[in-house]
């Protein structure tokens, strides 16, 4: 059995424009609600859920819901808790292979409002930015329902990242993002090393260093009401040390060349499900 198991309905031959990638681990209460809310927007979003063997049955719940959203809802089941960064990279490769034009990162817990998806999309589609970041730290952005220590860690981490990397992004750890396809095609994912908050920093840093235009769109970030936060000391440590490593890595060798994928990148994936096809 390979690392990931794919449960995918056949994608119709229509123009594939917008894909929202939602990594999950123990989100069985949130996942039906967030899916229904996004699909109810009626803006033709497709959703790819990437589940890391949630003990609570999140993946099974998504499988049950696929019949309600044929050719719109897709699922990758991975064996083991493999981390946020690897989940998104797997989703990016899947999106590139299928031909989506705008690829979104989004949490399952409603900390990112589905109604803001269109604002990120429009920044890339019509304002011609390459990356749109749902930002808590630009004018108009804010956070609701966080304790003081979370504010300190987050705001301090953002300032620390900007001081070390000089990257002109005020919310570098933000996880609500729209990437134009060309950005993901230009990044060598083998060079992306982190799996927690440092992954979010590293992806933005790579896009910036490769010359892509980034816009921060103000959002209201609302702390989850259902389920448990995935924050841990290990994630915080990775963020602190990861910023230093990201900057050091960019100072030695030809960073731009290393971050570009091989000329013959192959994003094909193996389909393991017996009763589905691509």
N, C-alpha and C positions, 0 to 999 in steps of 0.2 A: 504494500500500500504506500503510495506517495504521500508527501507531507500534507498536501491539501487535497480535499475532495470537492469536486465541482458539482453543484446541483443547479443546472441552468436550463431554462426553457429556450426553445429556438427563438432567435432574434429575427424579427421581420426585416424585410429589405428596405424599410423606410430610412430616411435620413436620420442618422444617430447624432444628436447634437449635445444633449446635456445628461451627464451621469453623476449621480451623487453616491459617493462611497461612504459607507457607515460601518466602521469596525465595531464589533460587539463582544462583550464578555459579561454574562449575567445581566442581560437587559430585557428579560422576558416581559416585564411590565411595561417598559417604555416602547419596545420595538413596534407593536401593533399600532400604538398611538402616533408615533412619529411617521410611520409609513402612510397611515391614513391621512394625516395632515398634509404631507408633501403631495401625495397623489390628488388630494382634494383641491389643491391650488389650480390644477388643470393647465399647467404650463409645460406639459410634455416632458417632465423629468423621468428618467429611468433611475433605478436605485440598485446598487450592488452592496449587499450585506456580506461582511467578511467576519465569520464567527470563529473564535479560538476555543472550540470545545467547551462552551459554557455549560457548567453542571446543571443550571436551572432550565435547560431545554430551549434556549433562545433560538437555536438553529431549527429545531423541529417546529417551533411556532412560525418561523419565516416560511418553511416548506408548506405549512398549512395555508398560508396567506398567498402563496404564489398563484394558486388557481383564481384568486380574486383579481390579480393584476398580471394577466398573461402578457408576455413579451415586454414587461416593464420592470418586474422585480426579479432579481437574480441573487444567487447565494453561493458563496464559497465557504466550505467547512474545512477548517485546518485542525490538525491533530496536535494539541498542546497549546499552551499560552505563549505565543511567539512574539508578542509585542506590537505596539501601535505602528511603529515605523515599518516593520516588515509587512504588516497588513496593508498599509497604504501603498507600498511599492508593488505588492502583488496586484492590488486594484488598479494602479496606474498602468501596469503592463497589460492587464486585461482590457482596460479602456482603449489603450493605443491599438491593440490588436483588432478590436472590434470597430474602431474608427470614430469614436466620439470626439467632438470638437472642444467641449468645455467639461472639465472634470473637477468635481467639488469634493472637498473634505468636510465632514460634518459629524458631530457627536449625536448619539442616539437619545440623549437625556433631556432634550429641549433647552439646554444651555445656549444653543444656537437656534434662533427663531427661523422656522421654515420660510416665513414671509420675507426674510432678508436674502434668500437665495437669488431672487430676481435682481436685487440691487447689485450683488456681486457679478451676476451674469451680464448685466447691462454695462458695467464698468469695463468688462473684457470685450463684449460683443460690439458695443456701439461707441464707447470711448477709446477703444483700441489699446487698452492696457493688456499686458501679458499675464499678470497675476493680480487678483483682487483679494485683499485680506480683510476679513471682518474684524475691525479693530476696536478695542476697548479704550485706547489711549490717544485717540485723536478727538478734536472738538466734536461733540455730539455723541461720543461713545461713553458707555458707563457699565458698571457692574452692580447687580442687585443680589442681596441675600448672602454675601460673603462675610465671614468673620474677619476681624482685623488682621490676624496673622496671614491669611491668604492674600489680602491686599498687599501686605508688606512684601511677601515672597514674590508675588507676581510683578508688582511695580518695580521693586528692587532688581528683580531678574531682568526686566526689560531694559532698565537703565544700565545695568552691568553689561548686558549684551551689546548695547550700542557703544559703550565706552571701549570695549575690547575689539569689536569688529568694525566699527565705523559705519555699519550698515544703516541706511536711512529709513528704518522701519521702527515705528514707535511701539508696536506690539509684536515682537519677533516670535513669541511662543504661541501666538494665536493658532487655533486649529480649525477655523472656519474660513475656507479658502476656495477660490476658483482659479484653476490653472487653464490657460489656453493650451491646446494639444501640443503646439510647437515647443512649449517650455519643457514639458515632460519628455518629448522626443529628443531634446538637446542635452539631457542630463544622463550621465552614466550612473545608474543606480548602484552599481557595484562599489562606487566610491562614497555612497551614503552609508555611514557606519552606525548611526545612533537609532534608538528605538523609542525613546520617551520624548520629553519636551525638547531635548536637543535635536531630535529629528526635525521638528518644526523649524527650528532655527537654521539647521543645516540646509534644508530645502530652499528656504528664502534666500539664504546667503549664496547658494549655488546659482539661483536664478538671477540674483543681482550681479554677481561676478561675471556671469555670462552675458550681461548687457540687456536683460529683459526689464521692462517697465513695470513697476509695482505701484498699485494704488491701495491706500487704506480707506476702507469704507466704514464709517462709524456704525457700531451696533450696540445693542444692550445685551450684555451677557448675564444670564440668569442662572444662579446655582441650581443644580438638580434638586427636584422635589422627591423623586422616587429612585431607590437604589443607592448604592454606595459609590463614593468617589474612588477613582483609580490612583489618586495621588499617593506617593510613598517617598520615604527618605532616599531610596535608591534613584528614583526619578529626579528628585531635587539635586542629588549629587551628580548625576549624569549631566544635568543642565549646567551646573557650575563648571565642572571640569571640561564638559563638551565644548563650551564656548571657546575656551583657551585652545583646545585641540583643533577646532575648526579654523581659528585664525592662524595658528602655527602652520597648519597644513597648507593654507593659502599662500604663505610666505616663501615656501620652499618648493622648488621644481616648477613646472609649468602647470599651474592650477587649472587654467581654462582648458588646456589640452587634456588633462587627466579627467576632468569632469565631463568631457564629451564622450558619448557612447561609441563603441566600435562601429566602423562603417557598415557592417552587415549585422546590425543588432537583430536578434530573433526574439520576438515577444510571444511566440506561440506557447500555448498551455495545453496540457493533457486533460482530456475530459474523461473522468472516471465513472460518471453515472451511467448506468446501463440503459436507462429508458429516456434519455434526453439527447438532443443533438444541437449542433451549432449552425 
